[in-house]
């Protein structure tokens, strides 16, 4: 089908309400031209909205035949507004702004940039004296037309294999909105295979399943008639929720993909619907509530729940239907039906029922208990109330909405036990790794008075997570204050040692250095060759590499090489070398 005609059809569908909800401004009109980022048959390695740890997958992953260095083309007319050089994450990345669409297209995990982009990037790195960089450009600096080559495909950053990650975003404010790009590529990707569920999960939410208060599960099987159901009989009483382990598939592809739409019906009434069309950056961590986060952390099983926790405001869930839970209060069969659908309209269903069986129900353990109260398992956190907890100068400050439901936050103070990691404070254990967290909170960790009274350089103190490493912090009024997006075991440490730097290799075409620090870790570094700054970009393998030839360094002479390195606590070191190349 001609792409302009296809775009017109989609535009009519969206603006007449035929689609689930409008995706404007993805398709603002029917006249603009666009092209795929690759000129090869399109095969997906990953689709939009796949469930990941702490985020949704924000685009489409296009395979590149298992190799790198394929030309990558601009989706439409516009200008390069941003270029990223990242060790992890998106790796080498190009952002192209399309003013006529109100969109920005993103191309990630690239191997290299076009000559024009590379030249501008080198200039910017030299001016700012930075290594890995996020450089922004004005509309007049790097204009592009649809189909211009902007980069070569690669496998940089946090990539599991050669591919191009492609996104469409609305970047008109600080809270980017990500759109499903499939409307533009559905005709180019053959898919006649429906999504399938392999296992269902059942959650007592103040109720019981088979007389138990613990999560139950059942395998999905196919009956002789071809109907999909489960291999277990279930009884229930009180409020319950369900979830599923399911993936989408494409014929002749070995990959699994995320679900586009999940609908749950009870007694033929729709009680829950998830549709993966768009999400904002601020919504990305709602994936930790949409999924069974504890199951993911402990068992690496990605289970998608079909009920909504009180603190989950994800717009991909139809919140008008309620929270998706079911109250079983009659002794009869409650008939459930899952309907799974992909973007091409392929569907599958799973039928099952839960028989109401009257049982004694557990009471609400938090009824009448104030937030911040220390209970047997930890500090009570109310999802809709801020938390302020203090114990002998140790303080937790958490805004409302950081937890998705009322819960007990584990807390414990212990003495440090590792002699190889000298600590200034006791160890404070807060929460655990299987508890989902939506946004930042603050910790205040007191520094013992005897130590604080002799402190001459407060910058040398930092907070360390024994389960994750350096987390920063600032000393003020006898305590360390740190903003966190993780739970763990936290302690105050001191770093007085200088970082180190060495040259691994140095030629005109390729140079490598190594920098390290035994305490807080390397924060920044700069390399100068004959007083000319040369960026040494950190890659996914931990190597810091450069090409001196690209920055005007002459060949065939003795060079003065100077490396400046600083750790997170401000300790600095400068090393000098003489190198002939």
N, C-alpha and C positions, 0 to 999 in steps of 0.2 A: 504494500500500500504506500502511495506517495506520502512522505512524512508531513507535508503541509496539510494534506487532507486528514491524516490521522490526528494531527494536532488540533484541527478544527473540530473533529468529532469529540475529542476529549474536552475541549473548551466548552462545547455545547452541553456535554454530560455534566460537567462540574457546575456550570452556571444555571442549569435547570434542576439541580438537586438530585440527579441520577446517581452520582457517586455518594459515598458515605458522608463526606464533608469536603468542602472546598479546600483546594490546596493553593489558592492564590497566594503569592504572585508567581507560582511556577509556570502557569500558562496564561499570561496576561492578555495575549491576543493570538490570532491564528496566522499571522503573516511572517513572523521571523523565521530565519533559517538556522539550523544547528547541525552538528555532526557528532559522531561517536569519537571518543578520545583515541581509539585505535582503528586502523584500517586492516582488520582481519576479522574472521568470524568470531562473534562475541560469545564467550563462555564464562559463566559466573563461578568464581571461587567463594564468594560470600555475598549475601544480599542485605538490603537495608533493614535496620532494626534488630539484627541478630543480638541475642542476649550475651553480653560479655560481663566480666568482673568490673563492677562500678560504672558501667556505661552501656549504652546501646551502640551497635555498629552504625556509623553515620552515613554510609554510602554503599556503593556497589563495588565489588572487587572483580576486575576483569582479568582473566588469565592471559598470559603472554607466551604460550607454547613452551613453558618451562625455561625460557631464556630471557636475557635482558637486552637493552639497547634498541628496542623498537621505537620508532617515532611516536610521540604523544602529541595530539592535535588539540587546538583550542576548540571548545564546544561551540562557541558563538563569538560574534564581534565583541570587543571590549578592550580592556587593558589589564596588564599584570599589576595587581595592587599590592601583592605581598609575596615574598619568597622566604621559605624556611629551610634552615640547615640544622637538623636535629639528630642527635646520636641515636635516640630511641623514638618511640611514637611514630610520627609520619615520615621520618627520615628526610630526604630531600623533597620539598613540596613547593608547588606553584599554585597561587590563588589568582584567578582571573575574574575581574569584575565586569558584569554585563549590565550597564545602566538601563538599556531598553527593556530588560527582563526584570529588573529589581533583584537580581541574583548574583551570586558569586559561585563559580565552579572551582573545584579543588582537585588537584592531581597529586597523589602521594606515593611514597616509596620509590621515587625516581632514582635513576643512576647518574644523570647529569642534566644540566640545563642547556637551552639554546645559547649560541655564542653571544647574542645580544643581552640576554638575561645574565649570563655569567660575567660579562664585562661590567654591567651595572652593579652586580653583587660584589665583585672584587673591589670596586671603587668604594662602595658603602662600608665594607668590612675594614678597609684601610682607613677611611675617615673616622670610623667609630672605634677602631682598634679592638674589635671583638672577634672571637672565633665562631662557634656555633651562633647563628644569628636568626632573628626574625626581622627582615628588612621590608619596609613599606615604601610604595612608590606612588607618585602623582599620576593622574590620567594621561598626561602628555609624555611621560618618560618611557613607557613600554607599551604602546598601543599594539593590539593584535587583531587580526581578522579571523573569522571562522575558518578552521582548517589549517591555520599556521602551525608549524612545528614549534612547540614551546619547550620540549624536553625529550629525554630518552627514558624508556621504562627501566625499572630496576628492582632491587630487593633490599632497599635501605630501611633503617629504622627497625621498628618491631614488626618485621615481616617474616612469615613462615615459608615464603617461596616467591619466585618472580611473579609480579602482577602489578596492575595499576589500580589504586584505590581512587574512586571518583565520587565526588559529592556535589550537591546543589544546596546552597545556603542562602538565607536572607540575612545579610550583615548590616542592616540599617540601624541596629542598636547594639548595646553591649551584650545582649543575650541572644546570640545567633540562633536562628531557626533552621533546622535541617529538614529537607524534603526528600521523599522517596523518588529517586530518578527514574523508576521503572516506566512511567508513562512515555518516556522518550525512547525506550529501548525494548519495549515488550514485543514489538513486531520482529525484532532482530534476534530474539532469544526463544527458541522452540521449547515448549514445556507442556506436556500432556499428563504429567504424573502428579497425583494429589499428595498433600501432606499426610503423614500417618502418625498416630499415637502408639507408643509401645507399652506405656505403663501409666496408670492413674494413681493419684494420691488423695487421701481423705484426712481432713484436719478437724479434730474436735475443737470448737471455738467456744468453750463454755458448755459444750455438749459432750456426748460420747459416741464412739464408733465401735460396734461389736463389744459394747460394754466397757471400752477402754478410753482413757484420756490421751493416749499417745497416737501419733500419726500412723495410719494404716496405708497399705498399697496393694495393688492388684495388677496383674499382667493383662494386656489387651490381647484377645484371641479372636479368631474368625470362626463362626459357626458353619455348619454344613450348608446353610442357606446363603452364606456369604456376608452375613451381618457381623459387624465387629462389636464385641462386648467384652466383659471382664471374666476372669477365671475364679471369682470368689463371690460368695454370698455376703451381703452386708446388712447389718442392722444399725440403727442410729436413733438418737433422741437428743433434743435440744438443738442448739445452733452449730452447724457444720459448714465446712468449705471444701472445695475440691481443687485439684491441680492435675497437671499432666506433663509427662515427658514425651515430646513430639518434635518432629522435624519435617521440613519440606524437602522434596527431592526433584531432580530433573533427570529425565531419561538419559542414559549413557554417561552420566556424571557420577563420580564416586563421592562427591561432596554431600554434606547435609547443610540445610539452610534454615533460617528462622521462619516463623509463622507470620503470614500477613494478617489473617483474621481468625480469631477464636470466638465462637459463640457458644454459650451454655444455656440450654433450655431445661426447665423443670416443669413437668406436667404441661408441656407444650407452650409454656410462657418463657419468653426471653428474660433471663436474669443477669446476664453478663455478656459484654462484647468488648473485645480488644481489636483495634484496627491500626496497622502499622503504616501510617501515612506521613507523619511529621512529629517532631519534638523539638523543644528548645534546649539550649545548652544547660540551663538551670534545672531541667528535668532529667538529665542523663543518669543521675544516681538513683532515680526511682526504680531502675532495674533491680536494685537490691531488695525492694519490697515486692515487685512483680514476681520475682523468683523466690524459691525457698532458699534463702541465703545460707542458712545453717547447713542444709543438705549440700550446697555447692562447696562450702569451705571444708566440710568434714568428709564428704564422699565424692566430690567432683561430679555430682549429678545435677544437671541444669533442669530443674522442675519449674514450669511456669504456672503460677497460681491463678485461679479463676475467681478470686474474691479479693476485695480491696481493704487493705488495712486502713485504719482511721487517718493516718498521716500520709497516705499515698494520694497525691493529686494529679497523677499523670493523665494528660489529656487524650492519650491514645486509648484510654479506657472510657467507655460511655458511662460517665458518672451519674447520668440521669436515671439509670436502671437500678440504682442502689449499690450496695456493697457486694453483691453476688453471693452472699451467704444464704443458707436455707435453714429455716427453723422447722425441725421435725417434731410435731406435737400431736400427731394422730397415728394410731396403730393401723397403718396401711402402707402400700407400696408408693414411694415417691419416684416417679419416672424421670430419669435424667437423659439428656442427649447432648453430646458434643458435636459441633459442626466446625470443621477445620477447612480453611479456604486459602489458596495461594493467589498471587496477583493475576494469574491467567484465568482464574475462575474454576480451577480444578478443586474438587471438594471430596472430603471423606467424613464419615460419621462414626461415633461410638455410642452405643445404647447400654444403659445399665440402670438398676434401681436400688434404692436403699429402703429397707422395710422399717417402718416406725415400730420401735419396741420400747415401751415405757421403762425408764431406768432412773435411778437417783442421779441428780446432777450436782456437780461440784459448785460450791459457792464462789463468789467473787473475792479472791484473796486480798484485793487492794481496796475494797469498799471502805470508805471513811478514813483512808490513810493519806496523809499529806505528801506531796512531792518532796523529795529530799530526805525522807525518813529512812534510816538504816534498818533494813529487814534481814532475814536470815541469809539470803543469797546476795544481798547488795543494796544499793541505794535505789529507792523507788523513783523512777522517771515517768512522769506523765507526758504523753506525746504532745499534748496541746498546751503545756505549761513550761515556762523556763525553769531550769534547775540551778540552784545556788547551794552548794554543799561545802562545808568547811570543817576541817578536822586538824586542830593544832597548827593552823597557818597554811595547811595544804587546802587549796580551793579549786573546785570545779564550777565553771560557769558555762551553761549550755542553753542556747535559745530554744524556744518552743518550736516544734516541728522537726527537730534533729533525729528523733526516734519515731518510727512509724506506728508504734503501739505502746501502751503502758508496759513497762518492763522493769526488772531489777538489774541495776548496773553493778557488776562485781567491783569491789574495791578492797585493797589490802596493802598494808605498809609492812615492808620487811627490810632487814639489813642486807647490804650487798655482800655477795659471797665469792665473786670472781677476783682473785688477787691480781690478775693480769689487766683488769679494768678498774683502776683506782677511781673511786667515786667520792663526791663531796657531800651527797645527801643520801638518805635512805632510798630504797626502791619503792615506787608507788605503782601498783598494778591497777589499771582502770579498764573495765570492760574485758572483752576477749575478742579474738579474731573472727568468731562466728556470729558477732552481733553487727547488723547493718547500721550504718551511720550516714545521714543525708548531707550534713554540712559541718562546718568548723565549730569547735568549742575551744574554751580557754582553760589552761591549767596554770595554777600558781604553786610553785614548789619552793618551800622555805629553805634558805641556806642556813646551816647552823650558825648561831651568833658568834661563837668563838672563831669560826672561819671568816664570817662576814666582816668582823672587826679588823682583821689583818689583810683584807683584800685590797690590793693596790691597782689591779687591772681587771675590772669587771668583765671586759670584753672576752677574757680568756675562759669564761664559764659558758657552758652550753648544755642543752638537754639532749639526752641520748635515749632512744628506745631500744631496750635490750632485744626486742623482737624485730627491729627494722633499721636501726642506725640513727644517724644524725637527724634531729628535727628542729634545731635552732633555739630560739628564745632570747630574751633580753633581761639583764639584771636590773632590778629596781626595788628600792626600799627593803632590802634584805631578802629578796626572793627572786627566782627566775619565773618569767611570764612567757608562755609559749602558746601559739595558736596551732591547733591540731585537726587533722582530718583522718585520724586513725586511733584505735585503742591499742593498748600495749602495756609494757612495763617500763616506766620512765624514771630516770635518775639524772642528777646534775653531775657533770664531769668538768674537768679543767684541762685546757690544752695550752702548754707553754713551749712546745717544740716547733721548730721551723719545718716547713715542707721541703721536699727535695725534687730535683729535676735533672735529667740526664738526656743526652742525645742517643737515640737508638741507631739511627742512620741518617746520612745527610748527603744528598746528591742534588743536582740542578733540577731533575725531573721529579724526585720523590724524597721527602724527608719525614722522619718520625722522631718524636720525643716521648719521654715518659715522665709524668709528674706523680708524686704520691705524698701522703701525709699519714702519720701514725695515730693522730688524734681525731679532730673534728672532720677532717677530710678536705680535699682541695676545693676551693671556692672559685678561683679564677687564675688565669695565667696569660702571659703575653710572650711572644718570641720576636726578637728583632735581629735581622741580619744586616750588618752594616748600617745600623740605626734605622732600617726600614722595617716597619711592622709587617709580619707575614702571618696570616691566620693558619693555625693548626687545628683543624676541625676534629672533634671527637666522634668516632663512628660507633656502630653497634657492638663491635668487638673490643671496645675499650682502647683503641689505638688513636693517637693524635697525629694526623697526617697533614702534609702540605705539599704544594708544588711551587718551589721558589721561583721557577721560570715565569709563572703567571703574575708575579708582582715586581717585575723589573730587576730581579737579581742577576748580575752578570755571571757569565760562565768562565771557568778556567782561571780562577784566582783564589787567593787566601781571603777568607771571610771572617769577620768578627761576629760571633753568635752570642746573643745575650738572652737568657730565659729568666723572666720574673714570675714568681708563683706565690700565691697567698692562700692561706687556709680560711676556714669559716670563722675563726677567732681572731683574725687579723695578723697572725704571725706570717712574716714575709721572708723570702729568700731570693737572692739573685746569683745566678751562676754564669760564668763566661767560658767560651770555647773559641779556639781557632780551628777553622775547618777549610780545607782546600777542596773545591769542586767546581 
